[in-house]
């Protein structure tokens, strides 16, 4: 006869040769019976099964979302590196090097028309010279009263081309140009944070800042910079004005040049800049081409992958613990049922297979739901950020299997414990 509902095998009897002694055929548990019993065990307590699978859903969903978002972010990193890092060349003034006398004779190796010379090279979008003004103990204040308390705010001398190369965006006013630089006009561009510290909120009253005893009319307030964001924390003045008031750059912090190129032209421009700027002494200038973006991109992506995969693994462990705990509780609650099955002929391996199948079913369902939610997360985030979602088919295919493996591993101990239950002891409870 067939096992009753909830049975784990079949017991079939037949009479022996004497017509009275029954022959016992060992119980069997077919794959179909095992699947039906596992589904019945899971669906018998749907709320508990849903909460048990939640850990696997979160773990697998996190795994899929992390790998998808990492791949998507990597493609965005490619574009950022190509658009920013791969188009930037810096040039340092190395005149004098280890010769202090030469350094005093040539305090600034960049010619006055350095912006124009660099801009004439094919592939250059913008270029400008800058250096920090050595002020010592001189402070910056917005009050015209001598001796008033001032702020220790950095002052940067920059050519007009430098403002364009830095991608300075102005929230109010305008940037100075070659006219202000050539006439050494005392004008300044201030970052929005520094303007707030100095009490400058509008340009309608034509505010001024005092660098020491020198007044500078603030003609622009910057609120962003694509490159050299440190300019937003400084007072930026024309190069010609700085040279007239405070002299050339200090030997300890010599001038530098920022050059922005078109994509793919940075290394060629870097090799041409010293000769274009100083044909008489190209060795006084040291260009620094951008680093290979592939190396940096690979390092960043690898770090992100390791960090996020660790977080996904933690979520999977939490899910496995949840399945193991719930399965163990189910074993304790169903001790009588297990004893009855054993008394009717079910072997220990049948009990083990049943509970493993239940935990595997929970893990598989959690893996499928987690894969779906993770994929939707990647698509949703990409849509909000206007990115192109990137998903590996292997990730989507493997994720449900991870849920299955998690469920099986989580059910090993509870299933083993259930198989060790003795029928007589279980029926007494």
Steps between C-alpha positions, in 0.01 A plus 500: 500500500602863446618730783232725646520875441838607634658154455853458376490165322296189422446181690383212293409161643458166323447153631784253512497149365308370803222750431525663842837665553515844343818605320614854574632709212735783613337844488579728208482878455465605138599840370137584436402414857797695635404810303136484602591453866743793489244731341237387748734575788577846365140592415367367829641812673515764225564799728792329675639380168482853358683647798756220489573562134530874557865467603582316178304754299702781652830316457448396138335831412794687650740274311331566164450872564859549613652324201266681262554842654875442515509411131279799418708735715817367337372607162428845641849510656639426155326806362603725789863396476504549126328838522686641798825325591601414145461861384706676767869587483690686771832677450737583787759775507831328575735788408796504731431151634792455736661833406374775739675774301322402178172473689539862616588612147197323349222521761233416241588289196157549341495789249235771527320364195510140624123463463510600134803283420344192655164573340661509156587131522271263317266323743516755785164625624617734778818572694604728783777573751445523876688503830423564868584856603749501791326731749663390823289632787288725276127438540197559283211706629193666361504807726702808389602571860873466563575241766163327464502127558548311177489143376799286403363430154732372223559741212573352159643690206355362178500604139161537325563174315530321832141586591384346173722194541370441853143512369404762754125561507372830636187533705517878479703757308771422247859382478786738428658496153823595323413870533499480881814287496692723261415818694558332839152596615422428863204270446430157646284192464398337828355157570148496639610348833773761545260777400260386772783506756583854397137609515462547124158384384439719195697698243244778464681711759836445326666336802874492550747287690820630653810285463718670752461868411413439133131524407363265234158539344313170497363460148400134517390234747583142391278213603665210318818380330547196278873495579702649785210526748745655749446827313156515659672535839722784385497859381611491137670811357652573157855387438617848394354658814671249728837555333468879534398494867688201643754410236560167322426160656691390804781253430344252744170497308573574139243556231322220314281475193178311447425396142174344388513306175264321272453129554801304381730802461639527854823305454582668171436845649712415805798422278463828307434741788858563629628596156194711420519693829877537533679418175820639651483286817247218468676322787364763740149354466394149598168382350306223674274309259193334647540147640363204312131501597472125455730426794317734736161382375593136557618573854183695587272234352686221679467678834127556444446136401677366809319733738153441361544124458594485866175678587305258279669203669401636842139527383511140373638378833218679680251337265654156555484542878134594469419192294697275734328641807152468355566150368631392840188639668288311246683179585423548870134580428457200270663243725177300518462502124861385457446220750186384318683495169785302650254255659333443163831411341671824397874480527730767638616598152140559396449742788827672415403533135158642590630780721788577262248526218288742703796727583624476138154601374499802730852596387412460131185710526695762696773493233250552217321784678835657600629479143188675373519774763875549446454533123215749547720698741780529242255609228326748733820663626635523145178663381509757781866585433461491122753216473510199273437191715765229465416146618697183442280207386718273713407696813127464431540128427715420804306704758207252542752217536663696782161510672464123451845427644432734791178317580665156482790603722263660748291182523784254553504502879121512556454216248770293667342556839159399367644178357638410845157514661398163646142394417405379848633811672334730246159332534507540879519881469 
